Amino acid sequence: MESRNQFTFYRSFWDAVLDLPEEDKLVVLQAIIQYALDGEVPEQLSSYRSSCFKLCKPTLDTARKKAKAMKAERAKKSGQDQEIEIENEIEIETEKEKEKEKEGNLEFPNPREREFESFWQLYPRKEGKMKAKMAYIKSDVGLSVILGALGRQLSCEQWHQENGRFIPLPATWLNQRRWEDEPATVRPGRRPDAQEIAAVRRLMEDD
């Protein structure tokens, strides 16, 4: 029989050995414990000791069967729960990936829209974004050309007069193909700062 780590000692066991002499009581109790834990049937018990043990044995057998059944049920349930849990995790991760893919498609259904975000990040006048996006998508020039021209124009004198009053709206700049303008006069003493230069280089490398 399979060994056990514990068992229930019932009141009926104690009643069965209560009136025995101490020596006999100890032998019978030891037999009960040995059988309950390891399933070993005691040998060479005297007649009255054997009778006391036999009074307890049916209860021990029933308890062992119940414990075995409960253990099997817990193992089965644990296995099923683990399998269900794994399936749920897979399903959740799959749904997350689908949502990410869906969100990505909704955010940038057109590759030109992703490029526009780079242009918008660098353009100094943040007005009329939707019109600017439509103008960019319609344009037929690459992002590197636009960013290169924009990088040069960021340092022109006109764009720095009166707090940028003369900077065209981004949609106007795109619709009028202002990236084709001849290099403007550079503002004396003013060059693109390190942050602007780094931004242009980074965006051009991404393109």
Secondary structure, DSSP 8 states (H G I E B T S, - for coil): ----S-----HHHHHHHTTS-HHHHHHHHHHHHHHHHH-----S--HHHHHHHHHHHHHHHHHHHHHHHHHHHHHHHHHHHHHHHHHHHHHHHHHHHHHHHHHHHHH-SSHHHHHHHHHHHH-S----HHHHHHHHHH--S-HHHHHHHHHHHTTBSGGGGGGGTTS--HHHHHHTTGGGS----B-TT----HHHHHHHHHHHHH-
